[in-house]
Amino acid sequence: MREMFRYSFTLALICIISAFLLALVNTFTKPKILAQMQSAEEESLKEVMPEAQNFIPVKSEDSIIYYKAEDKDGKLLGAAFKASGKGYSSTIDTMVGMLKDGTITSIKVLSQNETPGLGSQVSEPGFTGRFKDKLDLSDIQAITGATISSRAVINSVKEKAAQIRALIKDGK
């Protein structure tokens, strides 16, 4: 009985020390991780709307709905926004560039954890290039063998683009 108490106490002490060390590491790394994520997002904005000089976030409460993409003179070129869809094994997040008339300039997959070799093809240029300069996304072909993943990207971009197009027309 005494030995079982000693093992329980030792295990509890190890857990407490481990939890403290994890919390300490988290406090030091969290700002760096957030800064790196912000930097990656800014880079992807420039990638999907290369002709834009300024990206102004349009917010609803605390979340960003989309970014207004402006040229160097402050003229509105279009919008850049994030779209997310449930793929086969994960959520697929994309950054999308769109002109004022609703034409998709390009997309970039920000994150995905789909099956390597199949679903992960959604982040390759062969698939993302299908969106370039498209107004109507209904003719984009899904990837054979990765239909669920590619349809998730296509549908999420199509739905979010329709929402953003309506907001831009309303001047919001």
PyMOL CGO cylinders between C-alpha atoms (Angstrom):
from pymol import cmd
from pymol.cgo import CYLINDER

trace = [
    CYLINDER, 0.00, 0.00, 0.00, 2.78, 2.38, 0.92, 0.3, 1, 1, 1, 1, 1, 1,
    CYLINDER, 2.78, 2.38, 0.92, 4.62, 1.57, -2.32, 0.3, 1, 1, 1, 1, 1, 1,
    CYLINDER, 4.62, 1.57, -2.32, 1.51, 2.33, -4.40, 0.3, 1, 1, 1, 1, 1, 1,
    CYLINDER, 1.51, 2.33, -4.40, 1.19, 5.73, -2.71, 0.3, 1, 1, 1, 1, 1, 1,
    CYLINDER, 1.19, 5.73, -2.71, 4.85, 6.49, -3.46, 0.3, 1, 1, 1, 1, 1, 1,
    CYLINDER, 4.85, 6.49, -3.46, 4.41, 5.59, -7.17, 0.3, 1, 1, 1, 1, 1, 1,
    CYLINDER, 4.41, 5.59, -7.17, 1.26, 7.71, -7.40, 0.3, 1, 1, 1, 1, 1, 1,
    CYLINDER, 1.26, 7.71, -7.40, 2.99, 10.67, -5.77, 0.3, 1, 1, 1, 1, 1, 1,
    CYLINDER, 2.99, 10.67, -5.77, 6.01, 10.33, -8.11, 0.3, 1, 1, 1, 1, 1, 1,
    CYLINDER, 6.01, 10.33, -8.11, 3.78, 10.14, -11.16, 0.3, 1, 1, 1, 1, 1, 1,
    CYLINDER, 3.78, 10.14, -11.16, 1.74, 13.17, -10.02, 0.3, 1, 1, 1, 1, 1, 1,
    CYLINDER, 1.74, 13.17, -10.02, 4.94, 15.16, -9.45, 0.3, 1, 1, 1, 1, 1, 1,
    CYLINDER, 4.94, 15.16, -9.45, 6.24, 14.28, -12.93, 0.3, 1, 1, 1, 1, 1, 1,
    CYLINDER, 6.24, 14.28, -12.93, 2.91, 15.35, -14.48, 0.3, 1, 1, 1, 1, 1, 1,
    CYLINDER, 2.91, 15.35, -14.48, 2.92, 18.69, -12.64, 0.3, 1, 1, 1, 1, 1, 1,
    CYLINDER, 2.92, 18.69, -12.64, 6.50, 19.46, -13.66, 0.3, 1, 1, 1, 1, 1, 1,
    CYLINDER, 6.50, 19.46, -13.66, 5.79, 18.47, -17.28, 0.3, 1, 1, 1, 1, 1, 1,
    CYLINDER, 5.79, 18.47, -17.28, 2.68, 20.64, -17.43, 0.3, 1, 1, 1, 1, 1, 1,
    CYLINDER, 2.68, 20.64, -17.43, 4.61, 23.60, -16.01, 0.3, 1, 1, 1, 1, 1, 1,
    CYLINDER, 4.61, 23.60, -16.01, 7.43, 23.17, -18.54, 0.3, 1, 1, 1, 1, 1, 1,
    CYLINDER, 7.43, 23.17, -18.54, 4.96, 22.89, -21.45, 0.3, 1, 1, 1, 1, 1, 1,
    CYLINDER, 4.96, 22.89, -21.45, 3.20, 26.07, -20.34, 0.3, 1, 1, 1, 1, 1, 1,
    CYLINDER, 3.20, 26.07, -20.34, 6.54, 27.85, -20.05, 0.3, 1, 1, 1, 1, 1, 1,
    CYLINDER, 6.54, 27.85, -20.05, 7.62, 26.80, -23.54, 0.3, 1, 1, 1, 1, 1, 1,
    CYLINDER, 7.62, 26.80, -23.54, 4.21, 27.85, -24.91, 0.3, 1, 1, 1, 1, 1, 1,
    CYLINDER, 4.21, 27.85, -24.91, 4.58, 31.37, -23.48, 0.3, 1, 1, 1, 1, 1, 1,
    CYLINDER, 4.58, 31.37, -23.48, 7.90, 31.85, -25.24, 0.3, 1, 1, 1, 1, 1, 1,
    CYLINDER, 7.90, 31.85, -25.24, 6.96, 30.31, -28.59, 0.3, 1, 1, 1, 1, 1, 1,
    CYLINDER, 6.96, 30.31, -28.59, 3.38, 31.58, -29.05, 0.3, 1, 1, 1, 1, 1, 1,
    CYLINDER, 3.38, 31.58, -29.05, 4.32, 35.13, -30.17, 0.3, 1, 1, 1, 1, 1, 1,
    CYLINDER, 4.32, 35.13, -30.17, 6.85, 33.77, -32.66, 0.3, 1, 1, 1, 1, 1, 1,
    CYLINDER, 6.85, 33.77, -32.66, 4.35, 31.29, -34.08, 0.3, 1, 1, 1, 1, 1, 1,
    CYLINDER, 4.35, 31.29, -34.08, 1.71, 34.03, -34.46, 0.3, 1, 1, 1, 1, 1, 1,
    CYLINDER, 1.71, 34.03, -34.46, 4.23, 36.33, -36.17, 0.3, 1, 1, 1, 1, 1, 1,
    CYLINDER, 4.23, 36.33, -36.17, 5.23, 33.56, -38.56, 0.3, 1, 1, 1, 1, 1, 1,
    CYLINDER, 5.23, 33.56, -38.56, 1.58, 32.81, -39.38, 0.3, 1, 1, 1, 1, 1, 1,
    CYLINDER, 1.58, 32.81, -39.38, 0.94, 36.53, -40.03, 0.3, 1, 1, 1, 1, 1, 1,
    CYLINDER, 0.94, 36.53, -40.03, 3.98, 36.68, -42.29, 0.3, 1, 1, 1, 1, 1, 1,
    CYLINDER, 3.98, 36.68, -42.29, 2.82, 33.61, -44.24, 0.3, 1, 1, 1, 1, 1, 1,
    CYLINDER, 2.82, 33.61, -44.24, -0.63, 35.15, -44.66, 0.3, 1, 1, 1, 1, 1, 1,
    CYLINDER, -0.63, 35.15, -44.66, 0.81, 38.42, -45.98, 0.3, 1, 1, 1, 1, 1, 1,
    CYLINDER, 0.81, 38.42, -45.98, 2.98, 36.48, -48.40, 0.3, 1, 1, 1, 1, 1, 1,
    CYLINDER, 2.98, 36.48, -48.40, 0.00, 34.49, -49.66, 0.3, 1, 1, 1, 1, 1, 1,
    CYLINDER, 0.00, 34.49, -49.66, -1.99, 37.71, -50.14, 0.3, 1, 1, 1, 1, 1, 1,
    CYLINDER, -1.99, 37.71, -50.14, 0.72, 39.02, -52.45, 0.3, 1, 1, 1, 1, 1, 1,
    CYLINDER, 0.72, 39.02, -52.45, 0.82, 35.68, -54.24, 0.3, 1, 1, 1, 1, 1, 1,
    CYLINDER, 0.82, 35.68, -54.24, -2.90, 35.60, -55.09, 0.3, 1, 1, 1, 1, 1, 1,
    CYLINDER, -2.90, 35.60, -55.09, -3.14, 39.32, -55.96, 0.3, 1, 1, 1, 1, 1, 1,
    CYLINDER, -3.14, 39.32, -55.96, 0.34, 40.27, -57.21, 0.3, 1, 1, 1, 1, 1, 1,
    CYLINDER, 0.34, 40.27, -57.21, -0.74, 43.59, -58.76, 0.3, 1, 1, 1, 1, 1, 1,
    CYLINDER, -0.74, 43.59, -58.76, -2.09, 44.90, -55.44, 0.3, 1, 1, 1, 1, 1, 1,
    CYLINDER, -2.09, 44.90, -55.44, 0.05, 47.13, -53.25, 0.3, 1, 1, 1, 1, 1, 1,
    CYLINDER, 0.05, 47.13, -53.25, -2.19, 47.44, -50.18, 0.3, 1, 1, 1, 1, 1, 1,
    CYLINDER, -2.19, 47.44, -50.18, -4.39, 44.93, -48.43, 0.3, 1, 1, 1, 1, 1, 1,
    CYLINDER, -4.39, 44.93, -48.43, -6.94, 46.45, -46.08, 0.3, 1, 1, 1, 1, 1, 1,
    CYLINDER, -6.94, 46.45, -46.08, -8.73, 44.00, -43.77, 0.3, 1, 1, 1, 1, 1, 1,
    CYLINDER, -8.73, 44.00, -43.77, -12.52, 44.21, -43.69, 0.3, 1, 1, 1, 1, 1, 1,
    CYLINDER, -12.52, 44.21, -43.69, -13.66, 42.95, -40.31, 0.3, 1, 1, 1, 1, 1, 1,
    CYLINDER, -13.66, 42.95, -40.31, -16.85, 41.77, -38.72, 0.3, 1, 1, 1, 1, 1, 1,
    CYLINDER, -16.85, 41.77, -38.72, -16.43, 42.01, -34.97, 0.3, 1, 1, 1, 1, 1, 1,
    CYLINDER, -16.43, 42.01, -34.97, -13.07, 40.32, -34.31, 0.3, 1, 1, 1, 1, 1, 1,
    CYLINDER, -13.07, 40.32, -34.31, -12.68, 38.25, -37.47, 0.3, 1, 1, 1, 1, 1, 1,
    CYLINDER, -12.68, 38.25, -37.47, -11.44, 39.30, -40.89, 0.3, 1, 1, 1, 1, 1, 1,
    CYLINDER, -11.44, 39.30, -40.89, -14.01, 38.65, -43.63, 0.3, 1, 1, 1, 1, 1, 1,
    CYLINDER, -14.01, 38.65, -43.63, -11.74, 39.58, -46.53, 0.3, 1, 1, 1, 1, 1, 1,
    CYLINDER, -11.74, 39.58, -46.53, -8.99, 41.95, -47.59, 0.3, 1, 1, 1, 1, 1, 1,
    CYLINDER, -8.99, 41.95, -47.59, -9.59, 44.83, -49.98, 0.3, 1, 1, 1, 1, 1, 1,
    CYLINDER, -9.59, 44.83, -49.98, -6.83, 44.73, -52.58, 0.3, 1, 1, 1, 1, 1, 1,
    CYLINDER, -6.83, 44.73, -52.58, -5.81, 48.20, -53.77, 0.3, 1, 1, 1, 1, 1, 1,
    CYLINDER, -5.81, 48.20, -53.77, -3.22, 49.45, -56.24, 0.3, 1, 1, 1, 1, 1, 1,
    CYLINDER, -3.22, 49.45, -56.24, -0.60, 52.07, -55.34, 0.3, 1, 1, 1, 1, 1, 1,
    CYLINDER, -0.60, 52.07, -55.34, -3.12, 54.89, -55.97, 0.3, 1, 1, 1, 1, 1, 1,
    CYLINDER, -3.12, 54.89, -55.97, -5.69, 53.40, -53.59, 0.3, 1, 1, 1, 1, 1, 1,
    CYLINDER, -5.69, 53.40, -53.59, -7.97, 52.18, -56.39, 0.3, 1, 1, 1, 1, 1, 1,
    CYLINDER, -7.97, 52.18, -56.39, -9.87, 48.98, -55.55, 0.3, 1, 1, 1, 1, 1, 1,
    CYLINDER, -9.87, 48.98, -55.55, -8.67, 46.06, -57.66, 0.3, 1, 1, 1, 1, 1, 1,
    CYLINDER, -8.67, 46.06, -57.66, -10.61, 43.30, -55.93, 0.3, 1, 1, 1, 1, 1, 1,
    CYLINDER, -10.61, 43.30, -55.93, -10.44, 41.19, -52.81, 0.3, 1, 1, 1, 1, 1, 1,
    CYLINDER, -10.44, 41.19, -52.81, -8.45, 38.42, -51.22, 0.3, 1, 1, 1, 1, 1, 1,
    CYLINDER, -8.45, 38.42, -51.22, -10.08, 36.03, -48.79, 0.3, 1, 1, 1, 1, 1, 1,
    CYLINDER, -10.08, 36.03, -48.79, -9.72, 32.71, -47.02, 0.3, 1, 1, 1, 1, 1, 1,
    CYLINDER, -9.72, 32.71, -47.02, -11.96, 29.79, -47.88, 0.3, 1, 1, 1, 1, 1, 1,
    CYLINDER, -11.96, 29.79, -47.88, -12.16, 26.54, -45.92, 0.3, 1, 1, 1, 1, 1, 1,
    CYLINDER, -12.16, 26.54, -45.92, -13.70, 23.22, -46.84, 0.3, 1, 1, 1, 1, 1, 1,
    CYLINDER, -13.70, 23.22, -46.84, -13.83, 19.78, -45.26, 0.3, 1, 1, 1, 1, 1, 1,
    CYLINDER, -13.83, 19.78, -45.26, -11.74, 17.40, -47.35, 0.3, 1, 1, 1, 1, 1, 1,
    CYLINDER, -11.74, 17.40, -47.35, -11.36, 13.65, -47.01, 0.3, 1, 1, 1, 1, 1, 1,
    CYLINDER, -11.36, 13.65, -47.01, -9.26, 13.71, -43.83, 0.3, 1, 1, 1, 1, 1, 1,
    CYLINDER, -9.26, 13.71, -43.83, -8.84, 17.36, -42.86, 0.3, 1, 1, 1, 1, 1, 1,
    CYLINDER, -8.84, 17.36, -42.86, -10.01, 20.92, -43.35, 0.3, 1, 1, 1, 1, 1, 1,
    CYLINDER, -10.01, 20.92, -43.35, -8.41, 22.52, -46.39, 0.3, 1, 1, 1, 1, 1, 1,
    CYLINDER, -8.41, 22.52, -46.39, -7.72, 26.25, -46.05, 0.3, 1, 1, 1, 1, 1, 1,
    CYLINDER, -7.72, 26.25, -46.05, -7.09, 28.34, -49.15, 0.3, 1, 1, 1, 1, 1, 1,
    CYLINDER, -7.09, 28.34, -49.15, -6.28, 31.97, -49.90, 0.3, 1, 1, 1, 1, 1, 1,
    CYLINDER, -6.28, 31.97, -49.90, -8.13, 33.28, -52.93, 0.3, 1, 1, 1, 1, 1, 1,
    CYLINDER, -8.13, 33.28, -52.93, -7.59, 36.39, -55.04, 0.3, 1, 1, 1, 1, 1, 1,
    CYLINDER, -7.59, 36.39, -55.04, -10.61, 37.84, -56.85, 0.3, 1, 1, 1, 1, 1, 1,
    CYLINDER, -10.61, 37.84, -56.85, -11.06, 40.87, -59.11, 0.3, 1, 1, 1, 1, 1, 1,
    CYLINDER, -11.06, 40.87, -59.11, -14.00, 43.27, -58.71, 0.3, 1, 1, 1, 1, 1, 1,
    CYLINDER, -14.00, 43.27, -58.71, -15.96, 41.51, -61.45, 0.3, 1, 1, 1, 1, 1, 1,
    CYLINDER, -15.96, 41.51, -61.45, -15.68, 38.16, -59.63, 0.3, 1, 1, 1, 1, 1, 1,
    CYLINDER, -15.68, 38.16, -59.63, -12.88, 36.64, -61.70, 0.3, 1, 1, 1, 1, 1, 1,
    CYLINDER, -12.88, 36.64, -61.70, -10.61, 34.46, -59.57, 0.3, 1, 1, 1, 1, 1, 1,
    CYLINDER, -10.61, 34.46, -59.57, -6.99, 35.50, -60.15, 0.3, 1, 1, 1, 1, 1, 1,
    CYLINDER, -6.99, 35.50, -60.15, -5.49, 32.50, -58.36, 0.3, 1, 1, 1, 1, 1, 1,
    CYLINDER, -5.49, 32.50, -58.36, -5.66, 30.39, -55.22, 0.3, 1, 1, 1, 1, 1, 1,
    CYLINDER, -5.66, 30.39, -55.22, -3.07, 29.10, -52.79, 0.3, 1, 1, 1, 1, 1, 1,
    CYLINDER, -3.07, 29.10, -52.79, -3.63, 26.22, -50.37, 0.3, 1, 1, 1, 1, 1, 1,
    CYLINDER, -3.63, 26.22, -50.37, -2.57, 27.42, -46.92, 0.3, 1, 1, 1, 1, 1, 1,
    CYLINDER, -2.57, 27.42, -46.92, -3.03, 24.21, -45.01, 0.3, 1, 1, 1, 1, 1, 1,
    CYLINDER, -3.03, 24.21, -45.01, -4.17, 20.64, -45.61, 0.3, 1, 1, 1, 1, 1, 1,
    CYLINDER, -4.17, 20.64, -45.61, -3.50, 17.21, -44.16, 0.3, 1, 1, 1, 1, 1, 1,
    CYLINDER, -3.50, 17.21, -44.16, -4.93, 15.07, -46.91, 0.3, 1, 1, 1, 1, 1, 1,
    CYLINDER, -4.93, 15.07, -46.91, -3.66, 11.66, -47.99, 0.3, 1, 1, 1, 1, 1, 1,
    CYLINDER, -3.66, 11.66, -47.99, -0.13, 12.03, -49.40, 0.3, 1, 1, 1, 1, 1, 1,
    CYLINDER, -0.13, 12.03, -49.40, -0.01, 11.40, -53.13, 0.3, 1, 1, 1, 1, 1, 1,
    CYLINDER, -0.01, 11.40, -53.13, -3.78, 11.68, -53.59, 0.3, 1, 1, 1, 1, 1, 1,
    CYLINDER, -3.78, 11.68, -53.59, -5.62, 14.38, -51.65, 0.3, 1, 1, 1, 1, 1, 1,
    CYLINDER, -5.62, 14.38, -51.65, -2.45, 16.37, -51.17, 0.3, 1, 1, 1, 1, 1, 1,
    CYLINDER, -2.45, 16.37, -51.17, -2.51, 17.07, -54.93, 0.3, 1, 1, 1, 1, 1, 1,
    CYLINDER, -2.51, 17.07, -54.93, -4.93, 19.93, -54.20, 0.3, 1, 1, 1, 1, 1, 1,
    CYLINDER, -4.93, 19.93, -54.20, -1.95, 22.09, -53.22, 0.3, 1, 1, 1, 1, 1, 1,
    CYLINDER, -1.95, 22.09, -53.22, 0.01, 21.38, -56.40, 0.3, 1, 1, 1, 1, 1, 1,
    CYLINDER, 0.01, 21.38, -56.40, 0.12, 23.89, -59.29, 0.3, 1, 1, 1, 1, 1, 1,
    CYLINDER, 0.12, 23.89, -59.29, -1.60, 21.40, -61.61, 0.3, 1, 1, 1, 1, 1, 1,
    CYLINDER, -1.60, 21.40, -61.61, -4.78, 21.78, -59.58, 0.3, 1, 1, 1, 1, 1, 1,
    CYLINDER, -4.78, 21.78, -59.58, -4.52, 25.34, -58.22, 0.3, 1, 1, 1, 1, 1, 1,
    CYLINDER, -4.52, 25.34, -58.22, -3.74, 26.59, -61.74, 0.3, 1, 1, 1, 1, 1, 1,
    CYLINDER, -3.74, 26.59, -61.74, -7.21, 25.47, -62.85, 0.3, 1, 1, 1, 1, 1, 1,
    CYLINDER, -7.21, 25.47, -62.85, -8.67, 28.45, -60.94, 0.3, 1, 1, 1, 1, 1, 1,
    CYLINDER, -8.67, 28.45, -60.94, -6.55, 31.10, -62.67, 0.3, 1, 1, 1, 1, 1, 1,
    CYLINDER, -6.55, 31.10, -62.67, -8.63, 33.76, -64.45, 0.3, 1, 1, 1, 1, 1, 1,
    CYLINDER, -8.63, 33.76, -64.45, -11.91, 31.87, -63.94, 0.3, 1, 1, 1, 1, 1, 1,
    CYLINDER, -11.91, 31.87, -63.94, -15.26, 33.58, -63.49, 0.3, 1, 1, 1, 1, 1, 1,
    CYLINDER, -15.26, 33.58, -63.49, -17.33, 30.39, -63.54, 0.3, 1, 1, 1, 1, 1, 1,
    CYLINDER, -17.33, 30.39, -63.54, -15.94, 27.65, -61.30, 0.3, 1, 1, 1, 1, 1, 1,
    CYLINDER, -15.94, 27.65, -61.30, -18.46, 24.98, -62.31, 0.3, 1, 1, 1, 1, 1, 1,
    CYLINDER, -18.46, 24.98, -62.31, -16.23, 23.71, -65.14, 0.3, 1, 1, 1, 1, 1, 1,
    CYLINDER, -16.23, 23.71, -65.14, -13.21, 22.98, -62.93, 0.3, 1, 1, 1, 1, 1, 1,
    CYLINDER, -13.21, 22.98, -62.93, -12.45, 19.26, -62.96, 0.3, 1, 1, 1, 1, 1, 1,
    CYLINDER, -12.45, 19.26, -62.96, -11.88, 17.35, -59.71, 0.3, 1, 1, 1, 1, 1, 1,
    CYLINDER, -11.88, 17.35, -59.71, -8.71, 15.30, -59.30, 0.3, 1, 1, 1, 1, 1, 1,
    CYLINDER, -8.71, 15.30, -59.30, -9.20, 11.61, -60.13, 0.3, 1, 1, 1, 1, 1, 1,
    CYLINDER, -9.20, 11.61, -60.13, -8.71, 9.60, -56.93, 0.3, 1, 1, 1, 1, 1, 1,
    CYLINDER, -8.71, 9.60, -56.93, -9.02, 12.72, -54.79, 0.3, 1, 1, 1, 1, 1, 1,
    CYLINDER, -9.02, 12.72, -54.79, -12.56, 13.78, -55.61, 0.3, 1, 1, 1, 1, 1, 1,
    CYLINDER, -12.56, 13.78, -55.61, -13.59, 14.61, -52.05, 0.3, 1, 1, 1, 1, 1, 1,
    CYLINDER, -13.59, 14.61, -52.05, -10.54, 16.79, -51.40, 0.3, 1, 1, 1, 1, 1, 1,
    CYLINDER, -10.54, 16.79, -51.40, -10.67, 18.63, -54.71, 0.3, 1, 1, 1, 1, 1, 1,
    CYLINDER, -10.67, 18.63, -54.71, -14.46, 19.14, -54.51, 0.3, 1, 1, 1, 1, 1, 1,
    CYLINDER, -14.46, 19.14, -54.51, -13.97, 20.59, -51.02, 0.3, 1, 1, 1, 1, 1, 1,
    CYLINDER, -13.97, 20.59, -51.02, -11.62, 23.22, -52.44, 0.3, 1, 1, 1, 1, 1, 1,
    CYLINDER, -11.62, 23.22, -52.44, -13.82, 23.95, -55.45, 0.3, 1, 1, 1, 1, 1, 1,
    CYLINDER, -13.82, 23.95, -55.45, -17.01, 24.28, -53.41, 0.3, 1, 1, 1, 1, 1, 1,
    CYLINDER, -17.01, 24.28, -53.41, -15.46, 26.33, -50.61, 0.3, 1, 1, 1, 1, 1, 1,
    CYLINDER, -15.46, 26.33, -50.61, -13.94, 28.79, -53.09, 0.3, 1, 1, 1, 1, 1, 1,
    CYLINDER, -13.94, 28.79, -53.09, -17.19, 28.98, -55.08, 0.3, 1, 1, 1, 1, 1, 1,
    CYLINDER, -17.19, 28.98, -55.08, -19.33, 29.65, -51.99, 0.3, 1, 1, 1, 1, 1, 1,
    CYLINDER, -19.33, 29.65, -51.99, -17.01, 32.16, -50.37, 0.3, 1, 1, 1, 1, 1, 1,
    CYLINDER, -17.01, 32.16, -50.37, -16.45, 33.98, -53.70, 0.3, 1, 1, 1, 1, 1, 1,
    CYLINDER, -16.45, 33.98, -53.70, -20.22, 34.42, -54.09, 0.3, 1, 1, 1, 1, 1, 1,
    CYLINDER, -20.22, 34.42, -54.09, -20.43, 35.90, -50.57, 0.3, 1, 1, 1, 1, 1, 1,
    CYLINDER, -20.43, 35.90, -50.57, -17.52, 38.27, -51.11, 0.3, 1, 1, 1, 1, 1, 1,
    CYLINDER, -17.52, 38.27, -51.11, -18.80, 39.30, -54.57, 0.3, 1, 1, 1, 1, 1, 1,
    CYLINDER, -18.80, 39.30, -54.57, -22.12, 40.31, -52.96, 0.3, 1, 1, 1, 1, 1, 1,
    CYLINDER, -22.12, 40.31, -52.96, -20.32, 42.29, -50.24, 0.3, 1, 1, 1, 1, 1, 1,
    CYLINDER, -20.32, 42.29, -50.24, -18.17, 44.14, -52.78, 0.3, 1, 1, 1, 1, 1, 1,
    CYLINDER, -18.17, 44.14, -52.78, -21.23, 45.03, -54.88, 0.3, 1, 1, 1, 1, 1, 1,
    CYLINDER, -21.23, 45.03, -54.88, -22.99, 46.35, -51.76, 0.3, 1, 1, 1, 1, 1, 1,
    CYLINDER, -22.99, 46.35, -51.76, -19.89, 48.41, -50.95, 0.3, 1, 1, 1, 1, 1, 1,
    CYLINDER, -19.89, 48.41, -50.95, -19.23, 46.73, -47.61, 0.3, 1, 1, 1, 1, 1, 1,
]
cmd.load_cgo(trace, "trace")
